[in-house]
């Protein structure tokens, strides 16, 4: 029995590669799209601001699993992608709405005088955003972005519904075959906790390293 348990746990843990892969696609793609939407929201006209606000409200107001199914069939129907890639991209689109709000808040927390000073020394608006505003924004966004990273890791379990053999999917299969649901799902829970814990610690370290020192 001990040998069987070890094999079952190894089988569940082997799904970690899929979970990490989904996260490494969804989180950065959500950041890129979310940052673009945040910049449009803050620096474009009233119509663009309204549209991006509407996007954010709709995406954050629908359960992620529902959006995942909708986006999965749109993405996989338009481009011939595997469930892994289509699910990862779809999860990134879902995350982009939350990351848009994180980046937008960070942009607004940068002093307006930074833009004025950059324009005063001859920078264009685009240059000022790229060279002055964005570097500070990304530093300020790390703490709330750490929370979003943890959420995306946990939400990566949703792709099990698309047949991707990640941690939760493997735990489900083990539970069905062994009639030991507690063991299977407890193992999955421990693995998710470890992934979230490691990610949070790494991002905390990054935030401390990049933190702008306070004036004495």
C-alpha positions as CSV (number, residue, x, y, z in Angstrom):
1,X,0.0,0.0,0.0
2,X,2.9,2.4,0.9
3,X,4.3,1.8,-2.6
4,X,1.0,2.5,-4.2
5,X,0.5,5.7,-2.2
6,X,4.0,6.9,-3.3
7,X,3.1,6.2,-6.9
8,X,-0.2,8.0,-6.6
9,X,1.5,11.1,-5.0
10,X,4.1,11.1,-7.7
11,X,1.5,10.9,-10.4
12,X,-0.4,13.9,-8.9
13,X,2.9,15.9,-8.4
14,X,3.9,15.3,-12.0
15,X,1.0,17.6,-13.0
16,X,2.9,20.5,-11.5
17,X,4.7,21.0,-14.8
18,X,1.3,21.7,-16.5
19,X,0.2,24.0,-13.6
20,X,3.4,26.0,-13.8
21,X,3.2,26.1,-17.5
22,X,-0.3,27.5,-17.5
23,X,0.7,30.1,-14.9
24,X,3.8,31.2,-16.9
25,X,1.7,31.8,-20.0
26,X,-1.4,33.3,-18.3
27,X,0.3,35.6,-15.8
28,X,2.7,37.4,-18.2
29,X,0.1,37.6,-21.0
30,X,-2.4,39.1,-18.6
31,X,0.2,41.6,-17.5
32,X,1.0,42.7,-21.0
33,X,-2.7,43.1,-21.9
34,X,-3.6,44.6,-18.6
35,X,-0.8,47.2,-18.8
36,X,-1.8,48.2,-22.3
37,X,-5.5,48.6,-21.1
38,X,-4.4,50.6,-18.1
39,X,-2.3,52.9,-20.2
40,X,-5.2,53.4,-22.6
41,X,-7.6,54.0,-19.6
42,X,-5.3,56.6,-18.0
43,X,-3.9,58.5,-21.0
44,X,-6.5,58.2,-23.7
45,X,-9.8,60.0,-24.2
46,X,-13.2,59.6,-22.6
47,X,-14.4,56.9,-25.1
48,X,-11.4,54.7,-24.6
49,X,-11.6,55.1,-20.8
50,X,-15.3,54.1,-20.9
51,X,-14.6,51.1,-23.1
52,X,-11.7,49.8,-20.9
53,X,-13.8,50.4,-17.7
54,X,-16.6,48.4,-19.3
55,X,-14.2,45.6,-20.2
56,X,-12.8,45.5,-16.7
57,X,-16.3,45.5,-15.1
58,X,-17.6,42.7,-17.4
59,X,-14.6,40.5,-17.0
60,X,-14.5,40.8,-13.2
61,X,-18.2,40.3,-12.9
62,X,-18.4,36.9,-14.5
63,X,-17.1,33.7,-12.8
64,X,-13.7,32.8,-14.2
65,X,-14.8,29.2,-15.1
66,X,-17.6,30.6,-17.3
67,X,-15.2,33.1,-19.0
68,X,-12.7,30.3,-19.4
69,X,-15.2,28.2,-21.4
70,X,-16.4,31.1,-23.5
71,X,-12.8,32.3,-24.3
72,X,-11.6,28.7,-24.8
73,X,-14.1,28.0,-27.6
74,X,-13.4,31.4,-29.1
75,X,-9.6,31.0,-29.1
76,X,-9.5,27.4,-30.0
77,X,-12.2,28.0,-32.7
78,X,-10.2,30.8,-34.3
79,X,-6.7,29.3,-33.9
80,X,-6.0,25.6,-33.9
81,X,-4.4,25.4,-30.4
82,X,-4.2,22.6,-27.9
83,X,-6.4,22.7,-24.8
84,X,-3.2,23.6,-22.8
85,X,-2.4,26.7,-24.9
86,X,-5.9,27.8,-25.5
87,X,-6.8,27.4,-21.8
88,X,-3.6,29.3,-20.7
89,X,-4.3,32.2,-23.1
90,X,-8.0,32.3,-22.0
91,X,-6.9,32.4,-18.4
92,X,-4.5,35.2,-19.2
93,X,-7.4,37.2,-20.8
94,X,-9.4,36.7,-17.6
95,X,-6.5,37.9,-15.5
96,X,-5.9,40.9,-17.6
97,X,-8.9,42.7,-16.2
98,X,-7.6,42.4,-12.7
99,X,-4.1,43.3,-13.7
100,X,-5.4,46.3,-15.5
101,X,-6.8,47.6,-12.2
102,X,-3.5,46.9,-10.5
103,X,-1.4,48.7,-13.0
104,X,-3.9,51.6,-13.3
105,X,-3.8,52.1,-9.6
106,X,0.0,52.1,-9.7
107,X,0.1,54.7,-12.5
108,X,-2.2,57.0,-10.7
109,X,0.0,56.7,-7.6
110,X,2.9,58.2,-9.5
111,X,3.1,61.9,-8.9
112,X,1.6,64.0,-11.8
113,X,4.7,66.2,-11.6
114,X,6.8,63.3,-13.0
115,X,5.0,63.6,-16.4
116,X,5.2,67.4,-16.3
117,X,9.0,67.3,-15.5
118,X,9.6,64.7,-18.3
119,X,7.7,66.9,-20.8
120,X,9.6,69.9,-19.6
121,X,12.9,68.4,-20.5
122,X,11.7,67.6,-24.1
123,X,10.3,64.1,-23.9
124,X,7.3,63.2,-25.9
125,X,4.3,61.8,-24.0
126,X,5.2,58.3,-25.2
127,X,8.8,58.7,-24.1
128,X,7.7,60.0,-20.7
129,X,5.4,57.0,-20.2
130,X,8.0,54.5,-21.3
131,X,11.1,56.0,-19.5
132,X,9.6,57.7,-16.4
133,X,6.1,56.5,-15.6
134,X,6.3,52.8,-16.4
135,X,9.5,51.9,-14.4
136,X,8.0,53.4,-11.3
137,X,4.6,51.9,-12.0
138,X,5.9,48.4,-12.3
139,X,7.8,48.8,-9.0
140,X,4.7,50.0,-7.2
141,X,2.6,47.3,-8.7
142,X,4.7,44.4,-7.4
143,X,2.9,43.9,-4.0
144,X,-0.7,43.8,-5.4
145,X,0.6,41.8,-8.4
146,X,2.0,39.2,-6.0
147,X,-1.6,38.6,-4.9
148,X,-2.8,38.3,-8.5
149,X,0.1,35.8,-9.2
150,X,-1.2,33.6,-6.3
151,X,-4.8,33.8,-7.7
152,X,-3.6,32.8,-11.2
153,X,-1.7,29.8,-9.8
154,X,-4.9,28.7,-8.0
155,X,-7.1,29.5,-11.0
156,X,-4.9,27.4,-13.2
157,X,-6.8,24.5,-11.7
158,X,-9.7,25.5,-13.8
159,X,-8.1,24.2,-17.0
160,X,-8.8,20.7,-15.6
161,X,-12.3,21.2,-17.1
162,X,-10.7,21.4,-20.5
163,X,-8.9,18.1,-20.0
164,X,-5.5,19.5,-19.3
165,X,-3.7,16.9,-17.0
166,X,-2.6,19.4,-14.3
167,X,-2.6,18.8,-10.6
168,X,-6.3,18.9,-9.9
169,X,-7.2,16.8,-12.9
170,X,-4.7,14.1,-11.8
171,X,-6.0,14.3,-8.3
172,X,-9.5,13.8,-9.6
173,X,-8.4,10.7,-11.6
174,X,-6.6,9.2,-8.6
175,X,-9.6,9.9,-6.4
176,X,-11.9,8.0,-8.8
177,X,-9.6,5.1,-9.3
178,X,-8.6,4.5,-5.6
179,X,-11.7,5.7,-3.8
180,X,-9.4,7.8,-1.6
181,X,-10.5,11.4,-2.3
182,X,-9.1,12.9,0.9
183,X,-5.6,11.6,0.1
184,X,-5.7,12.8,-3.5
185,X,-7.1,16.2,-2.9
186,X,-5.0,16.8,0.2
187,X,-1.9,16.1,-1.9
188,X,-3.1,18.6,-4.5
189,X,-3.8,21.2,-1.9
190,X,-0.3,20.9,-0.4
191,X,1.3,21.3,-3.9
192,X,-0.8,24.4,-4.7
193,X,0.2,25.8,-1.3
194,X,3.9,25.2,-1.9
195,X,3.7,26.9,-5.3
196,X,1.8,29.9,-4.0
197,X,4.2,30.2,-1.0
198,X,7.3,30.1,-3.1
199,X,5.9,32.6,-5.6
200,X,4.9,35.0,-2.9
201,X,8.3,34.8,-1.2
202,X,10.1,35.4,-4.5
203,X,8.0,38.4,-5.3
204,X,8.4,39.8,-1.8
205,X,12.1,39.6,-2.3
206,X,11.9,41.3,-5.7
207,X,9.7,44.1,-4.2
208,X,12.3,44.7,-1.4
209,X,15.1,44.8,-3.9
210,X,13.4,47.2,-6.3
211,X,11.8,49.4,-3.6
212,X,12.6,53.1,-4.0
213,X,14.4,54.2,-0.8
214,X,12.5,56.8,1.2
215,X,14.0,60.2,1.5
216,X,16.0,60.7,4.8
